[in-house]
Amino acid sequence: MIRKCLFPVAGYGTRFLPATKSMPKEMLPIVNKPLVQYGVEEAIEAGLKQIALVTGRGKRAIADHFDISYELEHQIAGSGKEKYLSSIRKVLNEGTFMMTRQREMKGLGHAILTGESLIGNEAFGVVLSDDLCLNPNDDGVLKQMVKLYNQFRCSIVAIQEVPMEEIHKYGVIAGDDMGNGLFRVSDMVEKPDADKAPSNLAVIGRYVLTPDIFDIIRETPPGKNNEIQLTDALLTQAKAGCVLAYKFRGKRFDCGSVPGFIEATNYVYENVYDEDVH
């Protein structure tokens, strides 16, 4: 059983300045809920109820969000406004939260290694809050991936097809098609130029990782942008054993960009948001 999900939430959110000058980008709301809450709800739905947050300076609002606000509870107790707290109360009742700080920004691989003390020697999920994944009438993306892990017992990355003119923004995989949206990874490249990309299958911010990834990251030298890239560690893991890539069911929005954030907000308001159910 996978019990834990890691959230690297230490980034600066520079693309949303000045809004993120004093507010974590993960707390930017999609309609009425912050991005990070959508990710935590997805993890809990998948059975990953132990939430590990790798935070940084200026991120206290995230910790405060996943805690009780006694003053607020007291002020709205018994009023019609209480319903607006129902979704976060559900998260607090079902999940447990632990956190550590990433003191330096050295890439996603480094962020995940920073969370090792919270995860221990067990398989775990990873959610990047910038990627909002929604599948309103079916299993969430992470739940789909946990089911696959229970079958194959190896690391799994979520992928989707992206236009070649955008491929330089992503980690990209090549692999053998196993059917049903599954590929056995044979190559992974971090943010390649379009003419050097092995495919148009881009890795997005959902992972299930086996615990040996920590030792592999420790031995992985800095790569693209002089950062410790998770993509490089996963390629090492793929060559030594097996990594699967999964073309998931559902919609994904790049909320790390302003156009993606606006698109996500419009979609949630029109298709997911219910003023009477929070």
MIMARLO-104141 format. One record per atom (N, C-alpha, C): residue number from 0; y, x, z. Coordinates in nm, 3 decimals. Layout:
BEGIN
  seq       c2       c1       c3
  NUM        Y        X        Z
...
This chain:
BEGIN
  seq       c2       c1       c3
    0   -0.120    0.083    0.000
    0    0.000    0.000    0.000
    0    0.126    0.087    0.000
    1    0.219    0.054   -0.087
    1    0.350    0.119   -0.083
    1    0.438    0.040    0.013
    2    0.501    0.111    0.105
    2    0.581    0.042    0.208
    2    0.729    0.074    0.199
    3    0.764    0.187    0.135
    3    0.900    0.238    0.145
    3    0.968    0.244    0.007
    4    1.099    0.226    0.010
    4    1.178    0.238   -0.111
    4    1.302    0.322   -0.081
    5    1.325    0.422   -0.165
    5    1.436    0.515   -0.147
    5    1.554    0.475   -0.235
    6    1.672    0.473   -0.176
    6    1.795    0.441   -0.247
    6    1.890    0.561   -0.240
    7    1.904    0.637   -0.348
    7    2.006    0.744   -0.350
    7    2.143    0.680   -0.370
    8    2.226    0.679   -0.267
    8    2.354    0.609   -0.273
    8    2.469    0.699   -0.229
    9    2.458    0.829   -0.262
    9    2.560    0.923   -0.217
    9    2.665    0.955   -0.324
   10    2.649    0.900   -0.445
   10    2.738    0.936   -0.556
   10    2.881    0.888   -0.534
   11    2.972    0.944   -0.612
   11    3.114    0.918   -0.593
   11    3.164    0.794   -0.669
   12    3.097    0.753   -0.774
   12    3.144    0.637   -0.849
   12    3.274    0.660   -0.921
   13    3.291    0.778   -0.981
   13    3.419    0.815   -1.040
   13    3.460    0.724   -1.156
   14    3.363    0.663   -1.223
   14    3.399    0.578   -1.337
   14    3.467    0.449   -1.293
   15    3.466    0.421   -1.164
   15    3.532    0.299   -1.114
   15    3.654    0.330   -1.028
   16    3.703    0.453   -1.036
   16    3.828    0.482   -0.967
   16    3.942    0.399   -1.027
   17    4.039    0.354   -0.947
   17    4.058    0.386   -0.805
   17    3.982    0.294   -0.708
   18    3.906    0.194   -0.761
   18    3.838    0.099   -0.671
   18    3.744    0.171   -0.575
   19    3.681    0.280   -0.623
   19    3.581    0.350   -0.542
   19    3.639    0.468   -0.464
   20    3.771    0.475   -0.457
   20    3.833    0.583   -0.379
   20    3.796    0.573   -0.232
   21    3.791    0.451   -0.179
   21    3.756    0.434   -0.037
   21    3.641    0.336   -0.017
   22    3.587    0.280   -0.127
   22    3.474    0.187   -0.116
   22    3.357    0.239   -0.198
   23    3.237    0.243   -0.140
   23    3.122    0.291   -0.217
   23    3.100    0.206   -0.342
   24    3.066    0.271   -0.453
   24    3.041    0.196   -0.577
   24    2.926    0.097   -0.559
   25    2.831    0.131   -0.471
   25    2.717    0.042   -0.449
   25    2.757   -0.088   -0.381
   26    2.878   -0.092   -0.325
   26    2.928   -0.213   -0.260
   26    3.013   -0.299   -0.353
   27    3.031   -0.256   -0.477
   27    3.102   -0.340   -0.572
   27    3.023   -0.468   -0.593
   28    3.089   -0.584   -0.589
   28    3.014   -0.710   -0.595
   28    2.986   -0.756   -0.738
   29    2.865   -0.801   -0.759
   29    2.831   -0.879   -0.878
   29    2.836   -1.025   -0.833
   30    2.944   -1.091   -0.866
   30    2.981   -1.224   -0.816
   30    3.000   -1.217   -0.664
   31    2.898   -1.248   -0.584
   31    2.919   -1.256   -0.439
   31    2.832   -1.161   -0.358
   32    2.757   -1.073   -0.426
   32    2.671   -0.979   -0.353
   32    2.694   -0.838   -0.404
   33    2.695   -0.739   -0.315
   33    2.710   -0.602   -0.361
   33    2.587   -0.555   -0.438
   34    2.610   -0.461   -0.528
   34    2.502   -0.409   -0.612
   34    2.381   -0.366   -0.530
   35    2.406   -0.293   -0.421
   35    2.295   -0.238   -0.345
   35    2.208   -0.348   -0.284
   36    2.267   -0.464   -0.252
   36    2.186   -0.573   -0.196
   36    2.089   -0.629   -0.298
   37    2.131   -0.637   -0.424
   37    2.037   -0.682   -0.528
   37    1.915   -0.589   -0.533
   38    1.941   -0.457   -0.525
   38    1.831   -0.363   -0.528
   38    1.740   -0.374   -0.407
   39    1.798   -0.393   -0.289
   39    1.718   -0.408   -0.167
   39    1.634   -0.536   -0.174
   40    1.691   -0.643   -0.224
   40    1.615   -0.767   -0.239
   40    1.498   -0.748   -0.335
   41    1.520   -0.671   -0.442
   41    1.411   -0.643   -0.537
   41    1.300   -0.564   -0.470
   42    1.337   -0.466   -0.387
   42    1.237   -0.386   -0.316
   42    1.157   -0.471   -0.219
   43    1.226   -0.554   -0.142
   43    1.157   -0.639   -0.044
   43    1.063   -0.737   -0.114
   44    1.107   -0.792   -0.227
   44    1.020   -0.882   -0.304
   44    0.891   -0.811   -0.344
   45    0.902   -0.679   -0.372
   45    0.785   -0.601   -0.413
   45    0.699   -0.558   -0.295
   46    0.739   -0.594   -0.173
   46    0.664   -0.556   -0.054
   46    0.709   -0.426    0.008
   47    0.815   -0.365   -0.046
   47    0.867   -0.238    0.006
   47    0.979   -0.270    0.105
   48    0.940   -0.293    0.229
   48    1.034   -0.346    0.328
   48    1.097   -0.240    0.416
   49    1.055   -0.114    0.400
   49    1.118   -0.004    0.471
   49    1.215    0.064    0.374
   50    1.343    0.046    0.398
   50    1.447    0.088    0.306
   50    1.508    0.220    0.355
   51    1.497    0.324    0.271
   51    1.548    0.456    0.306
   51    1.672    0.484    0.221
   52    1.786    0.501    0.287
   52    1.913    0.521    0.219
   52    1.955    0.667    0.230
   53    1.974    0.733    0.115
   53    2.028    0.869    0.113
   53    2.177    0.853    0.085
   54    2.258    0.865    0.189
   54    2.400    0.835    0.180
   54    2.481    0.966    0.180
   55    2.613    0.949    0.181
   55    2.702    1.064    0.186
   55    2.830    1.026    0.259
   56    2.926    1.116    0.254
   56    3.055    1.089    0.319
   56    3.121    0.967    0.256
   57    3.185    0.886    0.340
   57    3.256    0.770    0.290
   57    3.168    0.652    0.256
   58    3.043    0.654    0.304
   58    2.949    0.548    0.268
   58    2.911    0.459    0.385
   59    2.991    0.460    0.490
   59    2.955    0.383    0.609
   59    2.948    0.233    0.582
   60    3.021    0.186    0.482
   60    3.020    0.044    0.451
   60    2.880   -0.005    0.413
   61    2.799    0.083    0.355
   61    2.662    0.044    0.319
   61    2.580    0.021    0.445
   62    2.589    0.114    0.540
   62    2.516    0.097    0.666
   62    2.565   -0.028    0.739
   63    2.695   -0.050    0.740
   63    2.750   -0.168    0.808
   63    2.704   -0.298    0.741
   64    2.689   -0.295    0.608
   64    2.646   -0.417    0.538
   64    2.507   -0.459    0.582
   65    2.419   -0.361    0.605
   65    2.283   -0.393    0.646
   65    2.271   -0.391    0.799
   66    2.365   -0.455    0.863
   66    2.367   -0.469    1.007
   66    2.433   -0.602    1.040
   67    2.421   -0.646    1.162
   67    2.483   -0.772    1.204
   67    2.629   -0.748    1.237
   68    2.714   -0.838    1.191
   68    2.855   -0.837    1.230
   68    2.875   -0.950    1.332
   69    2.874   -0.912    1.460
   69    2.880   -1.013    1.565
   69    3.009   -1.094    1.559
   70    3.120   -1.026    1.529
   70    3.248   -1.097    1.524
   70    3.247   -1.203    1.414
   71    3.199   -1.165    1.296
   71    3.193   -1.259    1.185
   71    3.098   -1.374    1.214
   72    2.981   -1.340    1.268
   72    2.883   -1.445    1.302
   72    2.945   -1.546    1.398
   73    3.016   -1.494    1.498
   73    3.078   -1.582    1.598
   73    3.185   -1.671    1.534
   74    3.265   -1.613    1.445
   74    3.376   -1.687    1.387
   74    3.330   -1.803    1.300
   75    3.219   -1.786    1.228
   75    3.179   -1.892    1.135
   75    3.058   -1.972    1.183
   76    3.013   -1.944    1.305
   76    2.897   -2.017    1.359
   76    2.924   -2.167    1.360
   77    2.828   -2.242    1.307
   77    2.839   -2.387    1.307
   77    2.927   -2.445    1.198
   78    2.987   -2.361    1.116
   78    3.074   -2.410    1.009
   78    2.998   -2.411    0.876
   79    3.059   -2.472    0.777
   79    2.998   -2.476    0.645
   79    2.992   -2.341    0.578
   80    3.061   -2.243    0.634
   80    3.063   -2.109    0.575
   80    2.938   -2.028    0.610
   81    2.860   -2.076    0.707
   81    2.742   -2.000    0.747
   81    2.644   -1.979    0.633
   82    2.639   -2.075    0.540
   82    2.545   -2.064    0.429
   82    2.569   -1.938    0.346
   83    2.692   -1.887    0.348
   83    2.723   -1.769    0.268
   83    2.656   -1.642    0.321
   84    2.606   -1.647    0.443
   84    2.538   -1.532    0.501
   84    2.386   -1.540    0.488
   85    2.335   -1.647    0.426
   85    2.190   -1.667    0.427
   85    2.114   -1.555    0.357
   86    2.166   -1.503    0.244
   86    2.090   -1.401    0.171
   86    2.085   -1.270    0.248
   87    2.196   -1.229    0.310
   87    2.193   -1.103    0.384
   87    2.114   -1.119    0.514
   88    2.117   -1.237    0.575
   88    2.034   -1.259    0.694
   88    1.886   -1.245    0.659
   89    1.847   -1.297    0.543
   89    1.707   -1.286    0.499
   89    1.668   -1.139    0.482
   90    1.757   -1.061    0.421
   90    1.730   -0.919    0.402
   90    1.715   -0.849    0.537
   91    1.805   -0.878    0.630
   91    1.801   -0.813    0.761
   91    1.676   -0.851    0.839
   92    1.632   -0.974    0.823
   92    1.512   -1.020    0.894
   92    1.385   -0.958    0.838
   93    1.383   -0.931    0.707
   93    1.259   -0.884    0.644
   93    1.253   -0.732    0.631
   94    1.369   -0.668    0.622
   94    1.368   -0.524    0.598
   94    1.405   -0.444    0.722
   95    1.364   -0.317    0.721
   95    1.412   -0.221    0.819
   95    1.483   -0.109    0.743
   96    1.584   -0.049    0.806
   96    1.672    0.042    0.735
   96    1.682    0.176    0.808
   97    1.673    0.282    0.731
   97    1.687    0.417    0.785
   97    1.769    0.497    0.686
   98    1.838    0.597    0.734
   98    1.924    0.671    0.642
   98    1.940    0.817    0.683
   99    1.972    0.897    0.582
   99    2.005    1.037    0.602
   99    2.118    1.069    0.504
  100    2.184    1.182    0.524
  100    2.297    1.218    0.439
  100    2.262    1.331    0.343
  101    2.308    1.315    0.221
  101    2.302    1.422    0.122
  101    2.436    1.495    0.127
  102    2.435    1.616    0.176
  102    2.561    1.687    0.200
  102    2.623    1.744    0.073
  103    2.539    1.770   -0.028
  103    2.590    1.821   -0.155
  103    2.531    1.739   -0.269
  104    2.608    1.720   -0.376
  104    2.561    1.645   -0.492
  104    2.499    1.744   -0.591
  105    2.367    1.753   -0.592
  105    2.299    1.850   -0.679
  105    2.202    1.783   -0.775
  106    2.225    1.655   -0.804
  106    2.138    1.586   -0.898
  106    2.042    1.490   -0.831
  107    1.980    1.404   -0.914
  107    1.890    1.301   -0.861
  107    1.768    1.363   -0.793
  108    1.717    1.470   -0.850
  108    1.602    1.535   -0.788
  108    1.634    1.580   -0.646
  109    1.751    1.638   -0.628
  109    1.793    1.684   -0.495
  109    1.811    1.566   -0.401
  110    1.866    1.455   -0.450
  110    1.884    1.336   -0.366
  110    1.750    1.285   -0.316
  111    1.651    1.283   -0.404
  111    1.519    1.233   -0.364
  111    1.454    1.330   -0.265
  112    1.470    1.459   -0.288
  112    1.415    1.557   -0.193
  112    1.481    1.543   -0.057
  113    1.610    1.510   -0.054
  113    1.681    1.488    0.072
  113    1.617    1.375    0.152
  114    1.559    1.279    0.082
  114    1.497    1.165    0.150
  114    1.355    1.188    0.195
  115    1.302    1.310    0.176
  115    1.162    1.336    0.210
  115    1.131    1.305    0.356
  116    1.223    1.340    0.446
  116    1.197    1.318    0.589
  116    1.185    1.170    0.623
  117    1.245    1.084    0.541
  117    1.236    0.940    0.564
  117    1.109    0.880    0.502
  118    1.057    0.945    0.400
  118    0.943    0.891    0.326
  118    0.810    0.941    0.381
  119    0.802    1.073    0.404
  119    0.676    1.129    0.451
  119    0.577    1.144    0.337
  120    0.450    1.153    0.373
  120    0.343    1.181    0.277
  120    0.281    1.052    0.225
  121    0.360    0.973    0.155
  121    0.309    0.848    0.097
  121    0.386    0.814   -0.029
  122    0.323    0.736   -0.116
  122    0.390    0.691   -0.238
  122    0.507    0.600   -0.201
  123    0.607    0.596   -0.288
  123    0.728    0.520   -0.256
  123    0.799    0.476   -0.383
  124    0.880    0.374   -0.371
  124    0.964    0.330   -0.480
  124    1.099    0.398   -0.475
  125    1.169    0.399   -0.588
  125    1.306    0.446   -0.596
  125    1.386    0.345   -0.676
  126    1.500    0.306   -0.623
  126    1.592    0.216   -0.693
  126    1.727    0.284   -0.706
  127    1.779    0.292   -0.827
  127    1.916    0.337   -0.851
  127    2.001    0.212   -0.867
  128    2.092    0.191   -0.772
  128    2.166    0.065   -0.767
  128    2.253    0.042   -0.890
  129    2.292    0.150   -0.959
  129    2.371    0.135   -1.081
  129    2.301    0.048   -1.185
  130    2.169    0.054   -1.186
  130    2.092   -0.027   -1.279
  130    2.054   -0.158   -1.211
  131    2.119   -0.265   -1.250
  131    2.086   -0.398   -1.198
  131    1.978   -0.457   -1.286
  132    1.862   -0.484   -1.228
  132    1.748   -0.539   -1.302
  132    1.720   -0.680   -1.251
  133    1.717   -0.774   -1.344
  133    1.697   -0.914   -1.309
  133    1.587   -0.974   -1.394
  134    1.502   -1.051   -1.329
  134    1.396   -1.124   -1.399
  134    1.376   -1.254   -1.322
  135    1.473   -1.347   -1.334
  135    1.485   -1.458   -1.239
  135    1.361   -1.547   -1.225
  136    1.283   -1.563   -1.330
  136    1.173   -1.658   -1.326
  136    1.036   -1.592   -1.323
  137    1.032   -1.464   -1.288
  137    0.905   -1.391   -1.287
  137    0.917   -1.278   -1.185
  138    0.814   -1.193   -1.179
  138    0.817   -1.080   -1.088
  138    0.935   -0.988   -1.121
  139    1.001   -0.936   -1.016
  139    1.103   -0.835   -1.036
  139    1.042   -0.708   -1.093
  140    1.127   -0.620   -1.143
  140    1.079   -0.498   -1.209
  140    0.998   -0.412   -1.113
  141    1.046   -0.392   -0.991
  141    0.975   -0.307   -0.897
  141    0.840   -0.368   -0.859
  142    0.833   -0.498   -0.847
  142    0.705   -0.564   -0.817
  142    0.606   -0.543   -0.930
  143    0.654   -0.551   -1.054
  143    0.568   -0.522   -1.168
  143    0.512   -0.381   -1.160
  144    0.597   -0.286   -1.122
  144    0.556   -0.146   -1.117
  144    0.461   -0.117   -1.002
  145    0.482   -0.185   -0.889
  145    0.391   -0.167   -0.775
  145    0.251   -0.216   -0.812
  146    0.243   -0.325   -0.885
  146    0.112   -0.375   -0.929
  146    0.043   -0.271   -1.018
  147    0.121   -0.206   -1.105
  147    0.063   -0.102   -1.190
  147    0.019    0.019   -1.107
  148    0.100    0.056   -1.007
  148    0.060    0.167   -0.922
  148   -0.071    0.137   -0.851
  149   -0.087    0.016   -0.804
  149   -0.210   -0.020   -0.734
  149   -0.332   -0.007   -0.826
  150   -0.308   -0.016   -0.956
  150   -0.416   -0.001   -1.053
  150   -0.440    0.145   -1.092
  151   -0.331    0.220   -1.115
  151   -0.345    0.354   -1.173
  151   -0.323    0.468   -1.073
  152   -0.255    0.444   -0.962
  152   -0.237    0.543   -0.856
  152   -0.171    0.672   -0.905
  153   -0.065    0.659   -0.983
  153    0.011    0.775   -1.026
  153    0.158    0.737   -1.034
  154    0.244    0.835   -1.056
  154    0.386    0.807   -1.069
  154    0.413    0.723   -1.193
  155    0.511    0.633   -1.181
  155    0.545    0.542   -1.291
  155    0.697    0.538   -1.302
  156    0.747    0.545   -1.424
  156    0.890    0.531   -1.449
  156    0.913    0.408   -1.536
  157    1.023    0.340   -1.512
  157    1.059    0.224   -1.595
  157    1.135    0.274   -1.719
  158    1.105    0.215   -1.834
  158    1.173    0.254   -1.958
  158    1.216    0.130   -2.035
  159    1.313    0.151   -2.124
  159    1.350    0.049   -2.221
  159    1.400    0.118   -2.347
  160    1.391    0.047   -2.458
  160    1.444    0.099   -2.582
  160    1.596    0.091   -2.579
  161    1.663    0.198   -2.621
  161    1.809    0.199   -2.629
  161    1.850    0.250   -2.767
  162    1.968    0.212   -2.815
  162    2.016    0.262   -2.943
  162    2.029    0.414   -2.942
  163    2.000    0.478   -3.053
  163    2.002    0.623   -3.059
  163    2.140    0.680   -3.029
  164    2.247    0.603   -3.059
  164    2.381    0.655   -3.030
  164    2.410    0.658   -2.880
  165    2.323    0.597   -2.799
  165    2.340    0.600   -2.653
  165    2.235    0.686   -2.583
  166    2.144    0.743   -2.659
  166    2.029    0.810   -2.600
  166    2.069    0.932   -2.518
  167    2.185    0.991   -2.547
  167    2.230    1.111   -2.475
  167    2.268    1.082   -2.330
  168    2.270    0.954   -2.291
  168    2.305    0.918   -2.154
  168    2.183    0.914   -2.062
  169    2.063    0.928   -2.116
  169    1.942    0.897   -2.041
  169    1.841    1.012   -2.042
  170    1.746    1.004   -1.948
  170    1.622    1.077   -1.963
  170    1.536    1.001   -2.063
  171    1.465    1.073   -2.149
  171    1.391    1.011   -2.259
  171    1.246    1.060   -2.256
  172    1.153    0.968   -2.285
  172    1.012    1.004   -2.280
  172    0.949    0.999   -2.418
  173    0.841    1.073   -2.432
  173    0.747    1.055   -2.542
  173    0.610    1.042   -2.479
  174    0.523    0.966   -2.543
  174    0.392    0.949   -2.483
  174    0.297    0.869   -2.568
  175    0.175    0.858   -2.521
  175    0.071    0.784   -2.592
  175    0.076    0.637   -2.550
  176    0.083    0.549   -2.648
  176    0.091    0.405   -2.623
  176   -0.044    0.354   -2.575
  177   -0.047    0.301   -2.452
  177   -0.170    0.247   -2.394
  177   -0.179    0.095   -2.409
  178   -0.076    0.036   -2.469
  178   -0.073   -0.110   -2.481
  178   -0.011   -0.176   -2.361
  179    0.031   -0.301   -2.376
  179    0.092   -0.380   -2.268
  179    0.216   -0.313   -2.209
  180    0.289   -0.242   -2.295
  180    0.413   -0.180   -2.250
  180    0.397   -0.050   -2.174
  181    0.274    0.003   -2.167
  181    0.247    0.127   -2.092
  181    0.232    0.247   -2.184
  182    0.289    0.360   -2.142
  182    0.276    0.485   -2.215
  182    0.234    0.594   -2.118
  183    0.143    0.680   -2.162
  183    0.111    0.800   -2.084
  183    0.206    0.910   -2.127
  184    0.288    0.957   -2.037
  184    0.397    1.048   -2.070
  184    0.343    1.185   -2.109
  185    0.390    1.235   -2.225
  185    0.357    1.370   -2.268
  185    0.480    1.460   -2.272
  186    0.599    1.400   -2.276
  186    0.722    1.479   -2.278
  186    0.835    1.396   -2.216
  187    0.927    1.464   -2.151
  187    1.046    1.402   -2.095
  187    1.162    1.499   -2.110
  188    1.275    1.447   -2.159
  188    1.392    1.531   -2.181
  188    1.512    1.462   -2.118
  189    1.592    1.537   -2.045
  189    1.710    1.481   -1.979
  189    1.831    1.484   -2.074
  190    1.884    1.366   -2.105
  190    2.007    1.349   -2.183
  190    2.011    1.435   -2.309
  191    1.914    1.413   -2.399
  191    1.911    1.493   -2.522
  191    2.012    1.442   -2.624
  192    2.053    1.529   -2.715
  192    2.126    1.484   -2.833
  192    2.034    1.396   -2.917
  193    2.092    1.305   -2.992
  193    2.013    1.207   -3.067
  193    1.913    1.275   -3.160
  194    1.953    1.387   -3.222
  194    1.864    1.452   -3.318
  194    1.752    1.531   -3.250
  195    1.759    1.543   -3.115
  195    1.654    1.615   -3.043
  195    1.575    1.524   -2.949
  196    1.607    1.395   -2.949
  196    1.538    1.301   -2.860
  196    1.396    1.276   -2.910
  197    1.297    1.278   -2.820
  197    1.159    1.257   -2.863
  197    1.126    1.112   -2.898
  198    1.214    1.018   -2.858
  198    1.195    0.875   -2.890
  198    1.324    0.803   -2.854
  199    1.320    0.672   -2.863
  199    1.434    0.592   -2.814
  199    1.398    0.520   -2.684
  200    1.296    0.571   -2.614
  200    1.250    0.510   -2.488
  200    1.317    0.581   -2.371
  201    1.413    0.515   -2.311
  201    1.496    0.575   -2.207
  201    1.448    0.535   -2.069
  202    1.452    0.630   -1.977
  202    1.416    0.604   -1.837
  202    1.535    0.537   -1.769
  203    1.509    0.428   -1.700
  203    1.614    0.361   -1.623
  203    1.580    0.369   -1.474
  204    1.670    0.318   -1.390
  204    1.667    0.349   -1.248
  204    1.565    0.278   -1.161
  205    1.439    0.278   -1.203
  205    1.329    0.229   -1.121
  205    1.211    0.324   -1.135
  206    1.158    0.366   -1.019
  206    1.046    0.460   -1.018
  206    0.948    0.422   -0.907
  207    0.823    0.453   -0.929
  207    0.725    0.463   -0.820
  207    0.673    0.606   -0.826
  208    0.685    0.679   -0.715
  208    0.653    0.821   -0.714
  208    0.546    0.852   -0.610
  209    0.457    0.942   -0.644
  209    0.357    0.990   -0.550
  209    0.419    1.106   -0.470
  210    0.373    1.129   -0.347
  210    0.444    1.221   -0.257
  210    0.440    1.367   -0.299
  211    0.349    1.406   -0.389
  211    0.349    1.544   -0.436
  211    0.475    1.578   -0.515
  212    0.553    1.476   -0.552
  212    0.678    1.500   -0.624
  212    0.773    1.587   -0.542
  213    0.766    1.577   -0.410
  213    0.858    1.655   -0.326
  213    0.836    1.806   -0.344
  214    0.709    1.849   -0.340
  214    0.679    1.991   -0.360
  214    0.718    2.036   -0.501
  215    0.698    1.948   -0.599
  215    0.734    1.983   -0.736
  215    0.886    2.000   -0.749
  216    0.962    1.908   -0.688
  216    1.108    1.919   -0.693
  216    1.154    2.049   -0.628
  217    1.089    2.087   -0.517
  217    1.125    2.210   -0.447
  217    1.114    2.332   -0.538
  218    1.018    2.327   -0.630
  218    0.994    2.440   -0.719
  218    1.065    2.425   -0.854
  219    1.141    2.317   -0.872
  219    1.207    2.291   -0.999
  219    1.344    2.358   -1.002
  220    1.368    2.446   -1.098
  220    1.500    2.511   -1.106
  220    1.605    2.413   -1.158
  221    1.732    2.440   -1.132
  221    1.838    2.355   -1.188
  221    1.827    2.347   -1.340
  222    1.855    2.228   -1.394
  222    1.845    2.206   -1.538
  222    1.977    2.162   -1.596
  223    1.975    2.050   -1.667
  223    2.096    1.997   -1.731
  223    2.209    1.984   -1.628
  224    2.328    2.029   -1.666
  224    2.447    2.025   -1.580
  224    2.430    2.105   -1.452
  225    2.334    2.199   -1.453
  225    2.306    2.283   -1.336
  225    2.265    2.200   -1.215
  226    2.202    2.084   -1.240
  226    2.154    1.997   -1.134
  226    2.002    1.999   -1.129
  227    1.947    1.963   -1.014
  227    1.802    1.953   -1.001
  227    1.762    1.816   -1.055
  228    1.699    1.815   -1.172
  228    1.672    1.691   -1.243
  228    1.534    1.636   -1.207
  229    1.530    1.510   -1.169
  229    1.402    1.444   -1.145
  229    1.318    1.443   -1.273
  230    1.384    1.430   -1.389
  230    1.313    1.431   -1.517
  230    1.230    1.557   -1.532
  231    1.286    1.673   -1.496
  231    1.212    1.799   -1.509
  231    1.090    1.800   -1.416
  232    1.108    1.751   -1.294
  232    0.996    1.747   -1.199
  232    0.887    1.652   -1.248
  233    0.927    1.539   -1.303
  233    0.829    1.442   -1.353
  233    0.751    1.498   -1.473
  234    0.818    1.577   -1.557
  234    0.747    1.639   -1.670
  234    0.641    1.736   -1.619
  235    0.676    1.813   -1.516
  235    0.577    1.902   -1.454
  235    0.459    1.822   -1.401
  236    0.489    1.711   -1.335
  236    0.383    1.625   -1.280
  236    0.297    1.566   -1.392
  237    0.362    1.527   -1.501
  237    0.289    1.468   -1.614
  237    0.193    1.569   -1.676
  238    0.238    1.695   -1.688
  238    0.153    1.797   -1.749
  238    0.036    1.836   -1.660
  239    0.058    1.825   -1.528
  239   -0.047    1.863   -1.433
  239   -0.144    1.749   -1.406
  240   -0.100    1.626   -1.427
  240   -0.185    1.512   -1.394
  240   -0.154    1.394   -1.484
  241   -0.080    1.297   -1.429
  241   -0.049    1.178   -1.507
  241    0.079    1.113   -1.457
  242    0.168    1.081   -1.549
  242    0.284    0.996   -1.524
  242    0.285    0.888   -1.630
  243    0.302    0.765   -1.587
  243    0.308    0.653   -1.680
  243    0.451    0.605   -1.695
  244    0.483    0.556   -1.813
  244    0.612    0.492   -1.839
  244    0.584    0.346   -1.874
  245    0.667    0.258   -1.821
  245    0.641    0.114   -1.833
  245    0.762    0.042   -1.890
  246    0.741   -0.025   -2.002
  246    0.846   -0.107   -2.063
  246    0.843   -0.243   -1.993
  247    0.934   -0.262   -1.900
  247    0.928   -0.373   -1.805
  247    0.973   -0.505   -1.867
  248    0.939   -0.612   -1.798
  248    0.988   -0.746   -1.833
  248    1.114   -0.774   -1.753
  249    1.217   -0.823   -1.819
  249    1.340   -0.857   -1.750
  249    1.461   -0.797   -1.819
  250    1.578   -0.819   -1.760
  250    1.703   -0.768   -1.814
  250    1.757   -0.658   -1.724
  251    1.818   -0.559   -1.787
  251    1.877   -0.449   -1.713
  251    2.022   -0.431   -1.755
  252    2.109   -0.413   -1.657
  252    2.252   -0.393   -1.684
  252    2.294   -0.259   -1.626
  253    2.367   -0.181   -1.707
  253    2.419   -0.052   -1.662
  253    2.549   -0.076   -1.587
  254    2.537   -0.098   -1.457
  254    2.656   -0.128   -1.376
  254    2.729   -0.002   -1.332
  255    2.684    0.113   -1.381
  255    2.760    0.235   -1.361
  255    2.873    0.249   -1.461
  256    2.875    0.159   -1.560
  256    2.983    0.157   -1.659
  256    3.059    0.026   -1.646
  257    3.187    0.028   -1.678
  257    3.268   -0.094   -1.667
  257    3.217   -0.204   -1.759
  258    3.187   -0.177   -1.889
  258    3.136   -0.286   -1.974
  258    3.006   -0.346   -1.920
  259    2.914   -0.262   -1.871
  259    2.788   -0.312   -1.816
  259    2.810   -0.394   -1.691
  260    2.904   -0.351   -1.609
  260    2.936   -0.423   -1.486
  260    2.990   -0.563   -1.519
  261    3.079   -0.573   -1.616
  261    3.135   -0.702   -1.656
  261    3.027   -0.791   -1.716
  262    2.940   -0.731   -1.800
  262    2.830   -0.807   -1.860
  262    2.738   -0.863   -1.752
  263    2.707   -0.781   -1.652
  263    2.620   -0.824   -1.542
  263    2.684   -0.938   -1.463
  264    2.812   -0.924   -1.435
  264    2.883   -1.028   -1.360
  264    2.878   -1.161   -1.433
  265    2.905   -1.159   -1.562
  265    2.903   -1.283   -1.641
  265    2.763   -1.343   -1.645
  266    2.660   -1.256   -1.661
  266    2.523   -1.307   -1.667
  266    2.481   -1.371   -1.535
  267    2.511   -1.301   -1.425
  267    2.471   -1.355   -1.294
  267    2.544   -1.487   -1.267
  268    2.672   -1.493   -1.298
  268    2.749   -1.616   -1.273
  268    2.694   -1.732   -1.354
  269    2.653   -1.706   -1.476
  269    2.608   -1.813   -1.564
  269    2.461   -1.849   -1.545
  270    2.379   -1.755   -1.498
  270    2.234   -1.777   -1.498
  270    2.166   -1.769   -1.361
  271    2.228   -1.704   -1.264
  271    2.161   -1.677   -1.137
  271    2.236   -1.738   -1.018
  272    2.367   -1.724   -1.019
  272    2.448   -1.765   -0.904
  272    2.441   -1.915   -0.881
  273    2.424   -1.952   -0.756
  273    2.427   -2.093   -0.714
  273    2.520   -2.101   -0.593
  274    2.629   -2.172   -0.608
  274    2.731   -2.178   -0.502
  274    2.674   -2.232   -0.372
  275    2.569   -2.312   -0.379
  275    2.513   -2.373   -0.257
  275    2.394   -2.297   -0.202
  276    2.345   -2.196   -0.277
  276    2.231   -2.118   -0.231
  276    2.267   -1.971   -0.242
  277    2.279   -1.903   -0.129
  277    2.319   -1.762   -0.130
  277    2.208   -1.676   -0.074
